[in-house]
Amino acid sequence: MVRGSGSRHQSVIDPVGQPRVAGPVATTPAGLPHAGNGITWSMLGVIVAQLAQWAVIVLLSRLGTPEMVGQYALGLSVSAPIILLAGFALRTVQVTDTGHLFSFNDYLRLRMSGMVVALVLIGVLAALVGEAHGVIVLLVGVAKALDAVGDIYWGLFQRHERMRPIAISMMCNGLITIVAVVSLLMLTGSIKWAVVGSVVGSLVGSIGYCAWAAKPLGAAAWTAGVAHDVPPSDPLVALRRITRLAVIAAPLGIASGLVSLSVNLPRYFVEHVAGAAALGIFAALANVVLVANILFAALYQVLLPRLTWLSAAGDLSAFTTLTLKLVLGTLSCGAVAVAAVAAIGPVTVRVVYGSSYDGQTTVLILLTVAAVLSGVVFFLNGALSALRRFGNQLIASLIMVAVAAVGGYLLVPRFGLIGGAWSVVITVGGDSLLKALLLKRALAK
């Protein structure tokens, strides 16, 4: 955990418990990390990526059936918690590693190892859900595992304040995925082949481009953080370093997986109670509010290094002010978004998805409320991560899984899709309240 006051050379604690001295933090004249045009590129990349994800759902609903959308959504719901759990939330740890305790190679090796384990687990679950859904679950898992490997490259670019390669990677992945999914769906009429298009997009955008774009950074960027007197290629040393990194990142990784599980639990109940077609409608409506998360995700990735610097510099006043502005701004904009959805949402859903999705205005409004609250959670998580309070997030995530399970079990069988939407609102709202309390406690200490 980072300690100290305003000095730019902070004493930090090494994973093995020995104090180390971190190097100087690059700053602008104003005393904060230089963002440059990072916000512009980050916004552009996230906008294209999120709209591409939404477009895939829209095109599946237009060219296919609600059941196809449901099968694809089930693949996302099953694979996402496992991918996040096995991914150890390493990008957050990587970006907030102001002391350069670990090298890029350490993060990449641990992430790749985790994805191998994740794909084995997803394969087992795919076999259990049956052939009809299993192939789709496995293919979606492969695509998301490739994206997770690319995410570590994004962390490397972010540490060097190079947001442009991240944006280009996102855009390539999203646009190639749209073209490939639509082409394969029209050629074959099969959702299984259509999902192969997602794998192609991830392979090219998240792996191919990132590996190429990282070359100009040179070998020093890959091994920064490795002691000069230790050969970085020594397998035993590398294993010990990766193990220490896994121990540090495990609480945040488990928390991320549990958060994803809590968000997806209502979808499991909807599919179990009402079937894949109902899940398709629920997932399509949930993707309408992805637009609200575009700004949240982009600002989070750009502002996380800034929050980290403020924490490392001991400027808790500016840290608290920035976090509070982000939360209050999200709630204010969210109130406007909810009102807009209530007014024009039904017409928009009919135009975008078709008549099969009519009559779900209440579900749409509730999911919009959940999207606003998830934006609050974005920034509270960022503040806790900047303070390196990873264990606290794990406790909150465990509680939220229990809340989501109870809510889904009680509400979905009785109220259907509306019950599922209420379950999401309750879960995300409870998560935001818990994270706020944890952050208040962390700042008080």
TORGUMAR-169943 format. One line per 8 residues: their letters; for each residue x, y, z of C-alpha. Coordinates in steps of 0.05 Angstrom, whole numbers, plus 32768, in hexadecimal, padded with zeros to 4 digits. Layout:
N
a = X,Y,Z ~ ...
END
This chain:
445
mvrgsgsr = 8000,8000,8000 ~ 8019,8045,7FEF ~ 8029,8071,802B ~ 8046,80B5,8037 ~ 8036,80FE,802D ~ 8045,812D,7FF4 ~ 808B,8113,7FE2 ~ 8093,80F9,7F9B
hqsvidpv = 80BF,80C0,7FB5 ~ 808F,8094,7FDC ~ 80A1,805B,800A ~ 8079,801F,7FF6 ~ 8075,7FD8,800F ~ 8091,7FA1,7FE3 ~ 8066,7F62,7FDA ~ 8096,7F3C,8006
gqprvagp = 8090,7F71,803C ~ 80D0,7F99,8032 ~ 80CE,7FE4,8029 ~ 80E0,7FFE,7FE4 ~ 80E7,8044,7FC8 ~ 80BD,8054,7F8B ~ 80D8,807E,7F53 ~ 80C0,80C5,7F45
vattpagl = 807B,80CE,7F28 ~ 8079,80F5,7EE7 ~ 804D,8132,7EF0 ~ 8035,816F,7ECC ~ 8044,81B5,7EE6 ~ 8002,81B2,7F0A ~ 801C,8176,7F31 ~ 7FF0,8140,7F13
phagngit = 7FFE,8109,7EE1 ~ 7FFB,8124,7E9A ~ 7FBD,8109,7E76 ~ 7FC8,812E,7E35 ~ 7F94,8119,7E02 ~ 7F89,80D8,7E29 ~ 7F41,80E7,7E38 ~ 7F31,80F3,7DEE
wsmlgviv = 7F50,80B1,7DD8 ~ 7F34,808B,7E13 ~ 7EEE,80A6,7E05 ~ 7EF4,8095,7DBC ~ 7F0B,804E,7DC9 ~ 7ED7,803E,7DFE ~ 7E9F,805E,7DD5 ~ 7EAF,8034,7D98
aqlaqwav = 7EB9,7FF4,7DC1 ~ 7E79,7FFC,7DE9 ~ 7E50,800F,7DAC ~ 7E6D,7FD3,7D87 ~ 7E58,7FA5,7DC1 ~ 7E12,7FC4,7DBF ~ 7E10,7FBE,7D73 ~ 7E1E,7F73,7D77
ivllsrlg = 7DE1,7F6B,7DA4 ~ 7DB6,7F96,7D76 ~ 7DCB,7F71,7D38 ~ 7DC0,7F2D,7D58 ~ 7D7A,7F44,7D6C ~ 7D6B,7F5F,7D26 ~ 7D8B,7F28,7CFC ~ 7D7E,7EF0,7D2D
tpemvgqy = 7D4E,7EE3,7D66 ~ 7D48,7EF5,7DB0 ~ 7D5F,7EAE,7DBF ~ 7DA0,7EBA,7D99 ~ 7DAA,7EF9,7DC2 ~ 7D9C,7ED1,7E01 ~ 7DCF,7E9C,7DEE ~ 7E04,7ED1,7DE1
alglsvsa = 7DF2,7EF4,7E23 ~ 7DF7,7EB2,7E48 ~ 7E3D,7EA9,7E2C ~ 7E51,7EEE,7E46 ~ 7E30,7EE2,7E89 ~ 7E53,7E9F,7E95 ~ 7E98,7EB4,7E7C ~ 7E9D,7EFA,7E98
piillagf = 7EA3,7EE9,7EE3 ~ 7ED5,7EB2,7ED5 ~ 7F00,7EDD,7EA8 ~ 7F01,7F16,7EDB ~ 7F0F,7EE7,7F15 ~ 7F49,7EC6,7EF1 ~ 7F61,7F0A,7ED7 ~ 7F71,7F23,7F1E
alrtvqvt = 7F5D,7F6A,7F08 ~ 7FA6,7F71,7EF5 ~ 7F9E,7FB0,7ECC ~ 7F88,7FD7,7F09 ~ 7FC2,7FBC,7F31 ~ 7FF0,7FCA,7EF7 ~ 7FDB,8013,7EEE ~ 7FDD,8021,7F39
dtghlfsf = 8022,8001,7F42 ~ 8045,8043,7F4C ~ 8082,8021,7F6A ~ 808E,7FF5,7F2D ~ 808F,7FB8,7F59 ~ 8080,7F8A,7F1F ~ 8091,7F89,7ED5 ~ 8062,7F86,7E99
ndylrlrm = 807A,7F3F,7E8E ~ 8062,7F2C,7ED4 ~ 801C,7F48,7EC6 ~ 8019,7F27,7E81 ~ 802F,7EE3,7E99 ~ 7FFE,7EE2,7ED3 ~ 7FC5,7EF9,7EA6 ~ 7FD4,7EC4,7E71
sgmvvalv = 7FD8,7E8E,7EA7 ~ 7F96,7EA5,7EC3 ~ 7F74,7EA3,7E7F ~ 7F8A,7E5B,7E75 ~ 7F69,7E48,7EB7 ~ 7F2C,7E72,7EA5 ~ 7F22,7E4F,7E62 ~ 7F26,7E0B,7E83
ligvlaal = 7EF0,7E1F,7EB5 ~ 7EC5,7E3D,7E7E ~ 7ECD,7DFD,7E55 ~ 7EB4,7DD4,7E90 ~ 7E77,7E01,7E98 ~ 7E6B,7E00,7E4D ~ 7E67,7DB4,7E50 ~ 7E36,7DB8,7E89
vgeahgvi = 7E05,7DE8,7E68 ~ 7DFE,7DBA,7E2B ~ 7E13,7DBC,7DE3 ~ 7DDF,7DF0,7DCD ~ 7DFB,7E26,7DFA ~ 7E3F,7E08,7E0C ~ 7E63,7E18,7DCB ~ 7E4D,7E61,7DCF
vllvgvak = 7E63,7E66,7E17 ~ 7EA8,7E4B,7E06 ~ 7EB1,7E78,7DC9 ~ 7E9D,7EB6,7DF0 ~ 7ECD,7EA1,7E26 ~ 7F06,7E9C,7DF3 ~ 7EF7,7EE2,7DD9 ~ 7EF6,7EFF,7E1F
aldavgdi = 7F36,7EDC,7E33 ~ 7F59,7EFB,7DF7 ~ 7F3E,7F3F,7E0B ~ 7F59,7F33,7E51 ~ 7F9F,7F28,7E37 ~ 7F9A,7F67,7E0E ~ 7F84,7F8C,7E4D ~ 7FCA,7F83,7E6A
ywglfqrh = 7FE7,7FA5,7E2C ~ 7FB5,7FDD,7E38 ~ 7FD1,7FE4,7E7E ~ 8017,7FEA,7E61 ~ 8001,8021,7E31 ~ 7FDB,8044,7E69 ~ 8018,8046,7E96 ~ 803E,8069,7E5D
ermrpiai = 8003,8099,7E53 ~ 7FF6,807D,7E0D ~ 7FAB,8079,7E08 ~ 7FAA,8079,7DBC ~ 7FC0,8030,7DB4 ~ 7F8B,801C,7DE6 ~ 7F55,8040,7DBF ~ 7F6C,8023,7D7D
smmcngli = 7F6C,7FDD,7D9B ~ 7F25,7FE6,7DB5 ~ 7F0D,8001,7D73 ~ 7F2D,7FCA,7D4A ~ 7F10,7F95,7D77 ~ 7ECA,7FB3,7D76 ~ 7EC5,7FC2,7D2C ~ 7EE4,7F7F,7D15
tivavvsl = 7EB5,7F5B,7D45 ~ 7E77,7F7D,7D27 ~ 7E8C,7F6D,7CDF ~ 7E9F,7F25,7CEF ~ 7E62,7F16,7D1A ~ 7E31,7F32,7CE6 ~ 7E54,7F11,7CAB ~ 7E55,7ECD,7CCC
lmltgsik = 7E0E,7ED2,7CE5 ~ 7DF4,7EE5,7CA0 ~ 7E1D,7EAE,7C7E ~ 7E0C,7E76,7CAE ~ 7DCE,7E8B,7CD5 ~ 7DF0,7E6D,7D12 ~ 7DFE,7E92,7D53 ~ 7E38,7E62,7D5F
wavvgsvv = 7E5D,7E79,7D21 ~ 7E4A,7EC1,7D2E ~ 7E6D,7EBF,7D72 ~ 7EAD,7EA8,7D4E ~ 7EAD,7EEF,7D32 ~ 7EB7,7F09,7D79 ~ 7EF4,7EDC,7D81 ~ 7F11,7EF7,7D40
gslvgsig = 7F07,7F3F,7D57 ~ 7F29,7F32,7D9A ~ 7F63,7F0D,7D7A ~ 7F72,7F45,7D4A ~ 7F61,7F82,7D75 ~ 7F75,7F6C,7DBB ~ 7FB1,7F3F,7DAB ~ 7FCC,7F4E,7D66
ycawaakp = 7FC9,7F99,7D67 ~ 7FE0,7FA1,7DB0 ~ 801C,7F74,7DA7 ~ 8031,7F9D,7D6A ~ 8023,7FE1,7D8C ~ 804D,7FCD,7DC9 ~ 808C,7FC1,7DA1 ~ 80A3,800B,7D9F
lgaaawta = 80A3,800D,7DEB ~ 80E0,7FDF,7DEA ~ 80F6,7FA7,7E18 ~ 8101,7FD7,7E53 ~ 80B6,7FE2,7E59 ~ 80AB,7F96,7E5F ~ 80DE,7F8B,7E96 ~ 80D8,7FCC,7EBE
gvahdvpp = 80D3,7FBB,7F07 ~ 8101,7F7E,7F03 ~ 8140,7F86,7F2F ~ 817E,7F91,7F05 ~ 81A5,7F5B,7F2A ~ 8170,7F25,7F1B ~ 816B,7F06,7ED6 ~ 8123,7F14,7EC0
sdplvalr = 8122,7ED2,7E99 ~ 8130,7EA8,7ED7 ~ 80F2,7E7B,7EDB ~ 80F5,7E72,7F27 ~ 80FB,7EBD,7F33 ~ 80C3,7ECA,7F01 ~ 8097,7E98,7F24 ~ 80A2,7EB7,7F68
ritrlavi = 8093,7EFC,7F4D ~ 8053,7EE5,7F2C ~ 803E,7EC2,7F6C ~ 8049,7F01,7F94 ~ 8022,7F29,7F61 ~ 7FE9,7EF7,7F63 ~ 7FE5,7EFC,7FAF ~ 7FE1,7F48,7FAC
aaplgias = 7FAE,7F49,7F73 ~ 7F83,7F0F,7F8B ~ 7F53,7F38,7FB7 ~ 7F44,7F69,7F7F ~ 7F3F,7F31,7F4B ~ 7F0F,7F09,7F75 ~ 7EE7,7F49,7F83 ~ 7EE2,7F57,7F38
glvslsvn = 7ECA,7F11,7F29 ~ 7E97,7F15,7F61 ~ 7E7E,7F58,7F49 ~ 7E74,7F3B,7F03 ~ 7E52,7EFE,7F21 ~ 7E22,7F2A,7F4A ~ 7E10,7F52,7F0C ~ 7E04,7F14,7EE3
lpryfveh = 7DDE,7EEB,7F17 ~ 7D9B,7F0A,7F03 ~ 7DA8,7EF4,7EBB ~ 7DB4,7EAC,7ED3 ~ 7D71,7EAE,7EF7 ~ 7D4D,7ECC,7EBA ~ 7D69,7E96,7E8C ~ 7D58,7E5F,7EBD
vagaaalg = 7D11,7E78,7ECB ~ 7CFC,7E94,7E87 ~ 7D2D,7E78,7E54 ~ 7D60,7E93,7E21 ~ 7D2E,7EBE,7DFC ~ 7D1B,7EE5,7E3B ~ 7D65,7EEC,7E4C ~ 7D70,7F08,7E06
ifaalanv = 7D3C,7F3E,7E12 ~ 7D5A,7F4E,7E57 ~ 7DA1,7F51,7E3C ~ 7D8C,7F7C,7E01 ~ 7D6B,7FAF,7E2F ~ 7DA8,7FAE,7E5D ~ 7DD4,7FBF,7E21 ~ 7DAB,7FFC,7E10
vlvanilf = 7DC7,801E,7E4F ~ 7E0F,800D,7E3B ~ 7E13,8054,7E20 ~ 7E10,806E,7E68 ~ 7E4D,8044,7E7A ~ 7E78,805F,7E40 ~ 7E8A,809F,7E64 ~ 7E94,807B,7EA6
aalyqvll = 7EC4,8048,7E8A ~ 7EEC,807B,7E63 ~ 7EF3,80AC,7E9C ~ 7F04,8073,7ECC ~ 7F3F,805B,7EA3 ~ 7F5A,80A2,7E99 ~ 7F50,80B9,7EE1 ~ 7F68,807B,7F05
prltwlsa = 7FB2,808F,7EFC ~ 7FA1,80D4,7F16 ~ 7F7D,80B9,7F53 ~ 7FB9,808B,7F5E ~ 7FEA,80C5,7F5B ~ 7FC0,80EE,7F8C ~ 7FBF,80B4,7FBC ~ 800A,80A8,7FB5
agdlsaft = 8018,80F2,7FC0 ~ 7FED,80F3,7FFF ~ 7FBF,8129,7FE3 ~ 7F80,810B,8000 ~ 7F5A,814D,7FFC ~ 7F60,8150,7FB0 ~ 7F55,8104,7FAD ~ 7F13,810A,7FD3
tltlklvl = 7EFC,8146,7FAC ~ 7F07,8124,7F69 ~ 7EE4,80E5,7F7F ~ 7EA9,810B,7F9A ~ 7EA2,8134,7F5A ~ 7EA2,80F4,7F31 ~ 7E6C,80D3,7F5B ~ 7E3F,8111,7F5F
gtlscgav = 7E48,811E,7F14 ~ 7E34,80D7,7F05 ~ 7DF5,80DB,7F2F ~ 7DE1,811E,7F10 ~ 7DEA,8106,7EC9 ~ 7DC9,80C5,7EDB ~ 7D89,80E8,7EF2 ~ 7D84,8109,7EAD
avaavaai = 7D91,80C6,7E8B ~ 7D5A,80A2,7EB2 ~ 7D28,80D9,7EA0 ~ 7D3B,80D5,7E57 ~ 7D34,8089,7E56 ~ 7CEF,808E,7E76 ~ 7CD9,80BF,7E40 ~ 7CF6,80A2,7E00
gpvtvrvv = 7D0D,805C,7E15 ~ 7CD1,8034,7DFB ~ 7CD4,8053,7DB6 ~ 7D1F,804A,7DB3 ~ 7D1C,8001,7DC5 ~ 7CE7,7FF4,7D90 ~ 7D0F,8017,7D5A ~ 7D51,7FF6,7D6D
ygssydgq = 7D3D,7FAF,7D7E ~ 7CF8,7FA5,7D61 ~ 7CB2,7F96,7D7B ~ 7CC9,7F57,7DA0 ~ 7CE7,7F84,7DD6 ~ 7CA9,7FB0,7DE2 ~ 7C89,7FB6,7E26 ~ 7CC8,7FB7,7E4F
ttvlillt = 7CCC,8001,7E62 ~ 7CD0,7FF3,7EAD ~ 7D09,7FC3,7EA3 ~ 7D2E,7FF6,7E79 ~ 7D26,802D,7EAC ~ 7D3E,8001,7EE5 ~ 7D7B,7FEA,7EBD ~ 7D8B,8033,7EAE
vaavlsgv = 7D8A,8041,7EF9 ~ 7DB9,8006,7F02 ~ 7DE7,8022,7ECD ~ 7DEC,8065,7EF1 ~ 7DFC,8043,7F33 ~ 7E30,8018,7F10 ~ 7E52,8059,7EFA ~ 7E56,806D,7F43
vfflngal = 7E75,8029,7F53 ~ 7EA8,8034,7F1A ~ 7EC5,8072,7F3C ~ 7EC0,8058,7F84 ~ 7EE6,8019,7F6E ~ 7F1A,8046,7F4C ~ 7F24,806D,7F8D ~ 7F2B,802E,7FB6
salrrfgn = 7F5C,8010,7F84 ~ 7F85,8050,7F84 ~ 7F8A,8049,7FCF ~ 7F9E,8000,7FC3 ~ 7F62,7FE8,7FEE ~ 7F59,7FA7,7FC8 ~ 7F43,7F7C,8002 ~ 7F0A,7FAC,8013
qliaslim = 7EEC,7FA3,7FCE ~ 7EEC,7F58,7FD7 ~ 7EC1,7F5D,8016 ~ 7E8F,7F8A,7FF3 ~ 7E8C,7F5B,7FB7 ~ 7E7E,7F1E,7FE2 ~ 7E43,7F42,8001 ~ 7E28,7F58,7FBD
vavaavgg = 7E2A,7F11,7FA2 ~ 7DFE,7EFC,7FDC ~ 7DCF,7F37,7FCF ~ 7DCA,7F27,7F85 ~ 7DBD,7EDD,7F91 ~ 7D85,7EEB,7FC3 ~ 7D67,7F21,7F98 ~ 7D67,7EF7,7F59
yllvprfg = 7D4B,7EBB,7F7D ~ 7D12,7EE2,7F9C ~ 7D01,7F15,7F66 ~ 7D0B,7EF3,7F21 ~ 7CDB,7EB8,7F2A ~ 7CA5,7EE7,7F44 ~ 7CAE,7F26,7F19 ~ 7CD3,7F0C,7EDC
liggawsv = 7CFF,7F3F,7EB7 ~ 7CE9,7F77,7EE5 ~ 7D01,7F4E,7F20 ~ 7D43,7F42,7EFD ~ 7D4B,7F8D,7EF2 ~ 7D3A,7F9D,7F3A ~ 7D6E,7F69,7F50 ~ 7DA3,7F8D,7F27
vitvggds = 7D90,7FD1,7F45 ~ 7D92,7FB7,7F8C ~ 7DD4,7F95,7F81 ~ 7DF7,7FD0,7F60 ~ 7DD8,8002,7F91 ~ 7DF0,7FD9,7FCC ~ 7E35,7FD3,7FAD ~ 7E3A,801F,7FA4
llkalllk = 7E25,802A,7FED ~ 7E57,7FF8,8007 ~ 7E90,8014,7FDD ~ 7E80,805A,7FF6 ~ 7E84,8043,803E ~ 7EC5,801E,8032 ~ 7EE3,805B,8010 ~ 7ECE,8088,8049
ralak = 7EEE,8058,807A ~ 7F2E,8053,8051 ~ 7F35,809F,804C ~ 7F29,80A6,8097 ~ 7F65,8079,80A4
END
